[in-house]
């Protein structure tokens, strides 16, 4: 594929969605015609899966009711298969730059490390859903769950363990985030999953300190993305 595939990753509260939008805007300013996507979503089926997963939120820090870990994995994989086949793949074939908010690394981190599903099962499903497609660059905004919590305190708690008021979560333009109510231990495992993936593939991963200012993070990202556009 002739295009450039860029993925933004990170735990809850890392700021990856903001940086994905900033990167998309910067690419447009550079005269590109980028495509901004998020997972799950980007297709009619993907958006339905997104709404379903957002609706199935647990209470009082318990795992989401009604959806088993394997079912959750299969839902994400189904949405991804649609996205790759109908939107992402064709855009790359057209030579476009695609910026995606989450991709296969999220599945490894959340459903693998966080939920404890077998990593080989996840790898097989990821290959099937993506037809072997891998990002040219994965940008990880790394931040501890504790730091993320402090960042979003004014907007509401990230984790149920760290707040006294029940039933509300931090909101952004995408609405209530599905995984906010998971225990702190879950988010620590997710972070471990991200960092281990990054350590195993340093050439394709860029790890940025998520505690930096938005401007500093954006510049760190662009310093890596810019050369890829002319390479």
C-alpha positions as CSV (number, residue, x, y, z in Angstrom):
1,X,0.0,0.0,0.0
2,X,1.3,3.4,-1.0
3,X,-0.1,5.5,1.8
4,X,1.1,6.2,5.3
5,X,-0.6,4.6,8.3
6,X,-0.2,6.3,11.7
7,X,-1.8,5.0,14.9
8,X,-2.2,6.9,18.2
9,X,-2.3,4.7,21.3
10,X,-2.5,5.2,25.1
11,X,-4.5,4.5,28.2
12,X,-7.5,6.4,29.4
13,X,-6.7,10.0,30.0
14,X,-3.5,9.9,27.9
15,X,-4.6,12.6,25.5
16,X,-4.2,10.4,22.4
17,X,-7.6,11.5,20.9
18,X,-6.5,15.2,21.1
19,X,-3.2,14.4,19.6
20,X,-4.8,12.4,16.7
21,X,-6.9,15.5,15.9
22,X,-3.9,17.8,16.1
23,X,-1.8,15.6,13.8
24,X,-4.7,15.4,11.4
25,X,-4.9,19.2,11.3
26,X,-1.2,19.6,10.9
27,X,-1.2,17.2,7.9
28,X,-4.0,19.2,6.3
29,X,-1.9,22.4,6.8
30,X,0.9,20.7,5.0
31,X,-1.3,20.2,2.0
32,X,-2.1,16.5,2.5
33,X,-5.6,14.9,2.4
34,X,-5.4,12.8,5.5
35,X,-8.1,10.6,6.9
36,X,-8.9,10.6,10.6
37,X,-10.4,7.4,12.0
38,X,-11.2,6.0,15.4
39,X,-11.7,2.5,16.7
40,X,-14.2,1.0,17.0
41,X,-16.0,3.0,14.3
42,X,-15.6,4.4,10.9
43,X,-18.2,2.2,9.3
44,X,-22.0,1.7,10.0
45,X,-21.2,-1.6,11.7
46,X,-18.3,-0.2,13.6
47,X,-20.4,2.7,15.0
48,X,-23.0,0.2,16.1
49,X,-20.4,-1.8,17.9
50,X,-19.1,1.4,19.5
51,X,-22.5,2.3,20.8
52,X,-23.0,-1.2,22.1
53,X,-19.7,-1.3,23.9
54,X,-20.2,2.2,25.4
55,X,-23.7,1.1,26.6
56,X,-22.3,-2.0,28.4
57,X,-20.6,-0.2,31.2
58,X,-20.3,-1.9,34.6
59,X,-21.1,-0.4,38.0
60,X,-19.0,0.3,41.1
61,X,-15.7,-0.7,39.5
62,X,-16.8,-4.2,38.4
63,X,-16.1,-5.6,35.0
64,X,-18.6,-4.5,32.4
65,X,-21.8,-6.5,32.8
66,X,-23.3,-8.5,30.0
67,X,-20.2,-8.9,27.8
68,X,-17.6,-11.6,28.4
69,X,-13.9,-10.8,27.6
70,X,-13.9,-13.1,24.5
71,X,-17.1,-11.5,23.2
72,X,-15.6,-8.1,23.7
73,X,-12.6,-9.2,21.7
74,X,-14.7,-10.5,18.9
75,X,-16.8,-7.3,18.7
76,X,-13.7,-5.2,18.4
77,X,-12.2,-7.5,15.8
78,X,-15.4,-7.5,13.7
79,X,-15.5,-3.7,13.7
80,X,-11.8,-3.6,12.7
81,X,-12.3,-6.1,9.8
82,X,-15.0,-3.8,8.4
83,X,-12.9,-0.7,8.8
84,X,-9.8,-2.2,7.1
85,X,-11.8,-3.7,4.2
86,X,-14.1,-0.8,3.5
87,X,-12.3,2.4,4.6
88,X,-8.7,2.1,5.9
89,X,-7.3,-0.2,3.2
90,X,-8.8,1.7,0.2
91,X,-7.5,5.0,1.6
92,X,-4.0,3.7,1.9
93,X,-4.2,2.2,-1.6
94,X,-5.1,5.7,-2.8
95,X,-1.9,7.0,-1.2
96,X,-3.5,8.9,1.7
97,X,-2.1,9.4,5.2
98,X,-4.4,7.7,7.7
99,X,-4.4,8.7,11.3
100,X,-6.2,6.2,13.5
101,X,-7.1,6.6,17.1
102,X,-6.4,3.1,18.4
103,X,-5.7,-0.1,16.4
104,X,-4.4,-3.6,17.1
105,X,-2.1,-2.5,19.9
106,X,-5.1,-1.5,22.0
107,X,-6.5,-5.0,21.6
108,X,-3.3,-6.5,22.9
109,X,-3.1,-4.1,25.8
110,X,-6.7,-4.1,26.9
111,X,-8.0,-7.6,26.0
112,X,-4.7,-9.3,26.3
113,X,-2.9,-7.8,29.3
114,X,-5.9,-6.2,30.9
115,X,-8.5,-8.9,30.4
116,X,-6.0,-11.8,30.4
117,X,-7.0,-13.4,27.1
118,X,-4.4,-15.5,25.4
119,X,-2.0,-13.3,23.3
120,X,-1.7,-15.9,20.6
121,X,-5.5,-15.9,20.1
122,X,-5.5,-12.1,19.9
123,X,-2.6,-12.2,17.4
124,X,-4.5,-14.6,15.2
125,X,-7.7,-12.5,15.3
126,X,-5.7,-9.3,14.6
127,X,-4.1,-10.9,11.5
128,X,-7.5,-12.0,10.2
129,X,-9.2,-8.7,10.9
130,X,-6.5,-6.6,9.3
131,X,-5.4,-8.9,6.5
132,X,-1.9,-8.5,7.9
133,X,-1.9,-4.7,7.8
134,X,0.4,-3.0,10.3
135,X,0.9,0.7,11.1
136,X,3.9,2.4,9.7
137,X,4.2,4.2,13.1
138,X,2.6,3.7,16.4
139,X,2.6,6.7,18.7
140,X,2.2,5.8,22.4
141,X,1.3,8.6,24.8
142,X,2.6,7.0,28.0
143,X,1.2,8.1,31.3
144,X,0.6,6.2,34.6
145,X,-3.0,5.7,35.6
146,X,-2.3,7.8,38.7
147,X,-1.1,10.7,36.6
148,X,-4.0,10.4,34.3
149,X,-6.4,10.5,37.2
150,X,-4.8,13.7,38.5
151,X,-5.1,15.3,35.1
152,X,-8.8,14.7,34.8
153,X,-9.9,15.3,38.4
154,X,-11.6,18.5,37.4
155,X,-13.6,16.7,34.8
156,X,-14.5,13.6,36.9
157,X,-12.7,10.5,38.0
158,X,-10.9,8.1,35.8
159,X,-11.2,5.1,38.1
160,X,-13.9,4.2,40.5
161,X,-11.4,3.4,43.2
162,X,-10.3,7.0,43.3
163,X,-13.6,8.7,43.7
164,X,-16.3,8.8,46.3
165,X,-19.2,9.6,44.0
166,X,-20.6,6.8,42.0
167,X,-22.3,6.6,38.6
168,X,-20.5,9.3,36.7
169,X,-17.4,9.3,34.5
170,X,-15.2,11.7,32.7
171,X,-16.7,12.8,29.4
172,X,-15.3,14.1,26.1
173,X,-16.6,14.5,22.6
174,X,-16.9,10.7,22.3
175,X,-19.1,10.5,25.4
176,X,-18.6,8.2,28.4
177,X,-15.4,6.1,28.1
178,X,-16.1,2.4,28.5
179,X,-13.1,1.4,30.5
180,X,-13.0,4.2,33.1
181,X,-14.6,2.2,35.8
182,X,-12.1,-0.6,35.7
183,X,-9.9,-1.1,38.8
184,X,-6.5,0.6,39.0
185,X,-4.8,-2.8,38.6
186,X,-6.5,-3.2,35.2
187,X,-5.1,0.1,34.0
188,X,-1.6,-0.8,35.2
189,X,-1.7,-4.0,33.2
190,X,-2.8,-2.1,30.2
191,X,0.1,0.2,30.5
192,X,2.5,-2.7,30.9
193,X,1.0,-4.2,27.7
194,X,1.7,-1.0,25.8
195,X,5.2,-0.6,27.0
196,X,6.1,-4.3,26.3
197,X,4.8,-3.9,22.7
198,X,6.9,-0.7,22.3
199,X,10.0,-2.3,23.6
200,X,9.6,-5.3,21.3
201,X,9.4,-3.1,18.1
202,X,11.3,0.1,18.7
203,X,11.6,1.0,15.0
204,X,7.9,1.3,14.5
205,X,7.0,2.7,18.0
206,X,7.4,6.2,19.3
207,X,6.8,6.6,23.1
208,X,6.1,10.1,24.2
209,X,5.7,11.3,27.8
210,X,2.0,11.9,28.2
211,X,2.6,14.4,31.0
212,X,4.1,16.9,28.6
213,X,2.1,19.9,27.4
214,X,-0.1,19.4,24.3
215,X,2.3,21.5,22.3
216,X,5.4,19.6,23.3
217,X,3.7,16.3,22.6
218,X,2.6,17.5,19.2
219,X,6.1,18.6,18.3
220,X,7.6,15.3,19.4
221,X,5.1,13.5,17.2
222,X,5.7,15.7,14.2
223,X,9.5,15.4,14.5
224,X,8.9,11.7,13.8
225,X,6.1,11.9,11.3
226,X,7.6,14.7,9.1
227,X,10.5,12.6,7.8
228,X,8.1,9.8,6.9
229,X,6.2,12.0,4.6
230,X,9.3,12.8,2.6
231,X,11.1,9.5,3.0
